[in-house]
């Protein structure tokens, strides 16, 4: 249900900037976000464990449930993002239900989904960080550049057993095949050492 479907209100948040009447009581609201970047996740599925209530997050990560949800004071939510493949792991979280949502209602059901990610550092043979090295997965045209500490992080949408390709000016490019598939919702660390092109 959206604001256009029914008149309702959430304390501290007015969708159109004007007060609206309340027809149904919101008993739980929150946002779904990326656990690493804090970016909102749209279209995440939010459902009650052992119940039938189910909703999805909006473009800004916001979701809400109308009551009643359960007889208990708390409810366990299961949150996932199946439309994004294996980019995120799922999370279960027990959250309180309230007769009146507090002013900080957004934190009541705030859920951070852990992304599937590949991270590490790129250094030279002396252990010095290589800034601006390009890191990508073979077969993928998109990549990232290492930062001032030589660190990188990739968040592939599809979990597989990829090969990491790293290149940088004045260095010999290298490919590293992972020994095992990426783990959904977890970080896999791959550190890479590049050899100067003149020494290859």
C-alpha positions as CSV (number, residue, x, y, z in Angstrom):
1,X,0.0,0.0,0.0
2,X,1.3,3.5,-0.8
3,X,0.3,7.0,0.3
4,X,-1.9,7.2,-2.8
5,X,-3.9,4.2,-1.8
6,X,-4.9,5.2,1.7
7,X,-4.6,8.1,4.1
8,X,-2.2,7.2,6.9
9,X,0.7,8.8,8.8
10,X,4.0,7.8,10.4
11,X,5.3,10.0,13.2
12,X,8.1,12.3,12.0
13,X,7.5,11.6,8.3
14,X,4.9,13.1,6.0
15,X,5.1,11.9,2.4
16,X,3.7,15.0,0.8
17,X,4.8,17.6,3.3
18,X,1.3,18.1,4.7
19,X,-0.5,16.5,7.6
20,X,-2.6,13.5,6.7
21,X,-5.3,11.6,8.6
22,X,-4.7,8.2,10.1
23,X,-7.0,5.3,9.2
24,X,-4.7,2.4,10.2
25,X,-2.0,2.2,12.8
26,X,1.6,1.6,11.8
27,X,3.1,-0.8,14.3
28,X,6.5,-1.2,12.8
29,X,8.5,0.8,10.3
30,X,12.2,1.0,9.3
31,X,14.6,1.1,6.4
32,X,16.7,-1.5,4.6
33,X,20.3,-0.4,3.8
34,X,23.6,-1.7,2.6
35,X,25.7,-2.7,5.6
36,X,28.9,-1.4,4.0
37,X,27.8,1.8,2.1
38,X,24.6,2.6,4.1
39,X,22.9,3.1,0.8
40,X,19.1,2.3,0.8
41,X,18.1,-0.9,-0.8
42,X,14.9,-0.8,-2.8
43,X,12.7,-3.8,-3.4
44,X,14.0,-5.8,-0.4
45,X,11.5,-8.4,0.8
46,X,10.6,-7.9,4.5
47,X,8.5,-10.7,6.1
48,X,7.6,-11.9,9.6
49,X,9.1,-15.2,10.6
50,X,6.3,-17.6,11.5
51,X,3.6,-15.2,10.3
52,X,2.0,-14.1,7.0
53,X,2.9,-10.4,6.9
54,X,5.1,-9.4,4.0
55,X,6.0,-6.1,2.4
56,X,8.9,-4.6,0.4
57,X,11.1,-1.6,0.8
58,X,10.6,1.6,-1.3
59,X,13.3,3.4,-3.3
60,X,14.5,5.1,-0.2
61,X,14.7,1.8,1.7
62,X,11.6,2.6,3.8
63,X,9.1,-0.2,4.7
64,X,6.2,-0.4,7.2
65,X,3.6,-2.8,8.6
66,X,0.1,-2.0,9.7
67,X,-1.1,-3.7,12.9
68,X,-1.7,-6.1,14.4
69,X,1.3,-8.2,13.6
70,X,1.5,-10.5,16.6
71,X,0.3,-11.0,20.1
72,X,3.8,-10.8,21.5
73,X,5.8,-7.6,22.2
74,X,8.3,-8.4,19.6
75,X,8.3,-9.9,16.1
76,X,11.2,-11.5,14.1
77,X,11.7,-10.1,10.6
78,X,13.4,-11.9,7.8
79,X,14.9,-9.5,5.2
80,X,16.4,-10.4,1.8
81,X,16.9,-9.0,-1.7
82,X,16.3,-11.9,-4.1
83,X,15.8,-9.5,-7.0
84,X,19.5,-8.6,-6.7
85,X,20.6,-12.2,-7.1
86,X,23.3,-13.2,-4.6
87,X,24.6,-9.7,-4.1
88,X,23.3,-9.6,-0.5
89,X,22.9,-12.2,2.3
90,X,19.6,-12.4,4.2
91,X,19.1,-11.2,7.8
92,X,16.7,-12.2,10.6
93,X,16.2,-9.6,13.4
94,X,13.9,-9.5,16.4
95,X,12.3,-6.0,16.7
96,X,9.8,-4.6,19.2
97,X,6.3,-3.7,18.4
98,X,4.9,-0.4,19.9
99,X,1.5,1.0,20.5
100,X,2.9,4.4,19.6
101,X,6.0,4.7,17.4
102,X,8.6,7.0,18.9
103,X,10.1,10.0,17.1
104,X,13.1,7.9,16.2
105,X,10.8,5.3,14.6
106,X,13.2,4.8,11.6
107,X,15.6,2.9,13.9
108,X,13.0,0.5,15.2
109,X,13.1,-1.7,12.2
110,X,16.4,-0.6,10.7
111,X,18.0,-3.6,8.9
112,X,21.5,-3.7,7.3
113,X,22.0,-6.4,4.6
114,X,25.5,-7.6,4.3
115,X,26.8,-7.5,0.7
116,X,28.7,-10.2,-1.0
117,X,32.1,-8.6,-1.6
118,X,35.6,-9.2,-2.7
119,X,38.2,-7.0,-1.0
120,X,41.9,-6.6,-0.5
121,X,45.0,-4.5,-1.2
122,X,47.3,-4.2,-4.2
123,X,51.0,-3.6,-3.4
124,X,54.4,-3.7,-5.0
125,X,57.1,-6.3,-4.0
126,X,58.3,-4.0,-1.2
127,X,54.8,-3.9,0.3
128,X,54.1,-0.3,-0.8
129,X,50.5,0.5,-1.7
130,X,49.8,0.9,-5.4
131,X,47.3,3.8,-5.9
132,X,44.9,3.8,-8.9
133,X,45.4,0.1,-9.8
134,X,42.4,-1.2,-11.7
135,X,40.7,-4.3,-10.2
136,X,38.0,-6.3,-12.0
137,X,36.6,-9.8,-12.4
138,X,37.5,-11.5,-15.6
139,X,34.5,-11.3,-17.9
140,X,33.1,-8.2,-16.2
141,X,33.7,-4.8,-17.9
142,X,33.2,-2.9,-14.7
143,X,36.0,-2.5,-12.1
144,X,37.2,-0.3,-9.3
145,X,40.4,1.6,-8.6
146,X,42.5,1.2,-5.5
147,X,42.5,4.0,-3.0
148,X,45.4,5.8,-1.2
149,X,46.0,2.7,0.9
150,X,46.0,0.4,-2.1
151,X,42.7,-1.1,-1.0
152,X,39.8,-2.1,-3.2
153,X,36.3,-3.6,-2.8
154,X,34.1,-5.2,-5.5
155,X,30.5,-6.2,-4.9
156,X,29.5,-8.7,-7.7
157,X,25.9,-9.5,-8.2
158,X,26.5,-13.1,-9.0
159,X,28.4,-15.4,-6.7
160,X,30.8,-17.6,-8.6
161,X,34.5,-18.7,-8.4
162,X,35.9,-15.7,-10.3
163,X,39.3,-14.8,-11.5
164,X,40.6,-11.4,-10.4
165,X,42.5,-9.2,-12.9
166,X,44.7,-6.4,-11.6
167,X,46.6,-3.8,-13.7
168,X,48.4,-0.6,-13.1
169,X,50.6,1.7,-15.2
170,X,54.3,0.6,-15.1
171,X,53.4,-2.7,-13.6
172,X,52.8,-6.2,-15.1
173,X,49.1,-7.2,-15.1
174,X,48.2,-10.3,-13.1
175,X,45.3,-12.7,-12.8
176,X,44.4,-14.5,-9.6
177,X,41.9,-17.4,-9.6
178,X,40.0,-17.8,-6.4
179,X,40.3,-21.2,-4.8
180,X,36.6,-21.3,-3.8
181,X,33.4,-19.5,-4.7
182,X,32.5,-16.2,-3.1
183,X,30.4,-16.6,0.1
184,X,27.0,-14.9,-0.1
185,X,26.8,-11.9,2.3
186,X,30.4,-12.2,3.3
187,X,33.8,-10.7,2.4
188,X,36.5,-12.7,0.6
189,X,40.0,-11.2,0.9
190,X,42.3,-11.3,-2.0
191,X,45.6,-9.4,-1.7
192,X,47.6,-8.9,-4.9
193,X,51.3,-8.0,-5.5
194,X,52.2,-6.5,-8.8
195,X,55.7,-6.7,-10.3
196,X,57.2,-3.6,-12.0
197,X,57.1,-4.0,-15.8
198,X,60.8,-3.3,-16.1
199,X,61.5,-6.3,-13.8
200,X,59.3,-8.7,-15.5
